[in-house]
Amino acid sequence: MKKIVLFVFLSLSLLCFGEWEYIEENNSVRLVQENTMITLADGGGGVKTPIFHYTLEEILDSKKPINTYGIEITIDENPAIKANAMVMYRVMRFPVKGVTTDEEVFNELLPQMQNGKMMKIKFLTKKYSNILIEIPLDNFNESYQQMK
């Protein structure tokens, strides 16, 4: 019985407290936690700078499947970085400029992530201001260094 309880606890711990991992097949890094996943992958549109893809727990606006929102990204105690996020159903891509990566924001954000412990994302729109996304950054830098 003790072995079963230990196995269940360890399995749940891995689901709740996942680590960033490098995915060689598509040259990306990702973190899977409970009901969400965040991936840093190809920015699209011929841009070489990657972009974040975050799976939200719920659809924000079912009437408008694609929308752009202002967000604030804070790493540890650093000043907040304002950016735009494109939300398509349950997938949020950030930071965006149009439909591709906002390279200026990404270049400001990345060094903080490489040295940080926690990233917090807050929506600036009043309707979703109660949503706070917290993403642990433990071993992010090690995984990111493996991207080509």
VENTAHU-V314592 format. One line per field, one symbol per residue. phi: phi as a letter, one per 20 degrees, with the letter a starting at -180 (. if undefined). A space follows every 10 residues. Layout:
phi = ???
This chain:
phi = .fffffffff fffffecfdf cedfgclccb cdckecbccd bgfmmmfeff cecceffbff bffcfcbdce cddcdldfff debdcddcld dddbfdcmdd fefffgfffg ffffdedbdc ccfefgfdfe ecddcfdglf gffffefe
